[in-house]
Amino acid sequence: MSPCHILAVDAMGGDAAPEAIIAGLEIAAERQPLARFLIFGDEARIAPLLAKTKRLKNQSTLRHAGDVVTGDMRPTAALRLRDSSMRRAIDAVLNDEAAGVISAGNTGALLALSKIVLKTLKGIDRPAMAAIGPSAKGDVVMLDLGLNVVYDARNLVEFALMGEIFARIVLGLPRPSFGLLNIGSEEGKGDEILRAAAASLRESPIGGQFYGFIEGHDIAAGTVDVVVTDGFTGNVALKTGEGALKLVGDLLKRVFNSGPLAKAGYVLARGGLKRLREWLDPRRYNGAMLLGLNGVVVKSHGGTDAEGFAHAVDVALDMISNDFNSRIAEGLAAMDSAILSAIPGDTSEASTHG
């Protein structure tokens, strides 16, 4: 079995682990019969669940891991647990037993372990966290979402390159557009870092796809396919958007429960509301990707159900089957070395937030 077709799984991470994890893997196994899964966790709990599956038991290997990285554990403490299901799954990628890893566990621990154990790809200064969300024109990719709060212009150029490749692979867009999130769309807006990154991107091989500066409202409008920003701004924008979607859902419930006429209106609008729920279903967008590491790393939301976890697995397998990291290497090679070397740099350490 080739490692390029194998996904390592932390089966003990998440609110409903390992039951939701195994159920999600079963869904993914049915959709992707060529996939193979290397599952790490408590054998006594997982083996009976695996035995009840139809496809997964024939597409997986279970390895016992004695420790669990809990949701409230500090990354430094997680680093000391050498036999945790999360660490063992990441080690499988390091040892070329798997091409990627997925976990619904502690975000800070997963990021810290992945960065320290796997390290960044050659030519990538810092990894970035990316995710897919809804917009008026379809799905949109956004990065960085919280990994780097200290950054420089070269980091933003690398984020743009990785985001563009990711959108091509996962969203199937032949020439995805991308923009730099800024306080205004005018060319002179923003600080020196943003302006330097924009100048470099315009001169790059993917410059024809560079929209320029975009503002916060452009994210939901779908002005571009890929939104590029620093980790602090991206994390705030992401959580603001999640809160706004939840507010819309709550307000709709209040409106349609406000009286007999409103309830009758719900009956008439039920078909359209069902499509709206499907479009905004958070399970469709489950799975944040840590781009720029030596291996595919996907973080599933800890509270997701089996369907949501299966979606995150699908994303991870798409990245593996399309050899995402080789695509990044090719993209970097295509970049003019003079362009990259001319970008103002910053030797500050990146910050990681869980």
Buried (B, 14 or more C-beta within 10 A) or exposed (E): EEBEBBBBBBBBBBEBBBBBBBBBBBBBBBBBEEBBBBBBBBBEBBBEBBEEBEBBBEBBEBBBBEBBBBBEBEBEEBBEBEEBBBBBBBBBBBEEBBBBBBBBBBBBBBBBBBBEBBBBBEBBBBBBBBBBBBBEEEBBBBBBBBBBBBBBBBBBBBBBBBBBBBBBBBBEBEEBBBBBBBEEBEEEBBEEBBBBBBBBBEEBEBEEBBBBBBBBEBBBBBBBBBBBBBBBBBBBBBEEBEEEBEEEEEEBEEEBEEEEEEEEBBEEEEEEEEEBEEEBBBBBBBBBBBBBBBBBBBBBBBEBBBBBBBBBBBBBBBBBBBBBBEBBBEBBEEBEEEBBEBBEBBEEEBEBBB
